[in-house]
Amino acid sequence: MIIRNSEAQDFLRCRLKWDYRWNRKLEPKRKSMKLVIGTLFHKFLENYYTPTILRTEEQLQFSIKAMHEMYEQDIVAKIETGAYDAVEAGEMWDFLEKLAKWYHEYWSQKQEKPWEVIATEKTYYINMTTLEVREEATEEMETDLETIWYECTLDLVVRVDGKLWLVDHKTTNNLDYFIKNAEMDRQISRYIFALNAVYPEEEIGGLIYNLIKKELPHEPAVLKKGGLSKAKDQRTTYTLYLNKLIELGLATIDLNDEGGKIATDAAHMEVLQSLAAREHKLGNDYLYRLPVKRNDAELNNAMNELLQVAHAIRQIRKFMAKYPGIKDYRHPIYRNITKDCSWDCPVKDICKAGMDGSDVTYLENELLEPITKEGLEG
């Protein structure tokens, strides 16, 4: 059988959610715009980091075009089916185009060390017993429950200072969530393990979380009485705030000074200093690159736990195949209700309707459809 990171995550999160997606292979007819944003921006980044190609303005436009082609094919073409809302889709595209340009503008100026691109969006299958690596899956690998293969898609592999790093792209509403959880994130450990297996002769640095917030920095607010807002928590950047001060004649830069000394009033200077403190070599409040390392013991432990999850999944599938009619306490599919259900579960409405034991077949037929092969990847 093949175990994927997303399947392991769904299984540990909620067995009912896992059952719908990975056993019954069903997904909502109405798609989530939150997931679409990440998929489309991944397409942009896949093309943006083409090996041997420099990250130029021309490459930016090429990558935006590739993202737009995917948008037209997978989003616009399905609006008439009701999968997506036309207004929301249009607004999403405007945002994605601006996000791509902002990403290019920021990192082309801020990136300290060049990335030598080795590979992009490569999927590998690793035998959990022999560590054999394959690039293609077979039907036997999927259906044979006795041999467990780990499927892993590496977003981007780069060489920095002679070491290989895996870059994992994440579009998110909350950068802090990933930053705080990186220390114990098992998926990071699995990815680094896979990088070692795929490139056994290379020195591995670790993983770089390439975090992209689903929000653009705001233009500083101009007050009615003149001047700029002096709120230190405003959602802007140091550069945007300084440029707006200069534009309004509220600040000047002494170009004869080696550091480019800025002259403005004390209140605006305090805001600039606050914004500057939120800018550093790892990024800012909107774009952030977090390097993460793991030792061998952590990698082995993470893969052993993944193997435990795979064995549990295998036992459940065998049980359900042997006893398809059981619906009592022995049934291994059950809910795990948490505060996250309201936002992270695509089958929440069906789950809620069936909490009193009601037959939800009608709702399943109305709200779900067979999942595509692409939807099962992850």
Order of alpha helices (4+ residues) and beta strands (2+ residues): beta-alpha-alpha-beta-alpha-alpha-alpha-beta-beta-alpha-beta-beta-alpha-alpha-beta-alpha-beta-beta-alpha-beta-alpha-alpha-alpha-alpha-beta-alpha
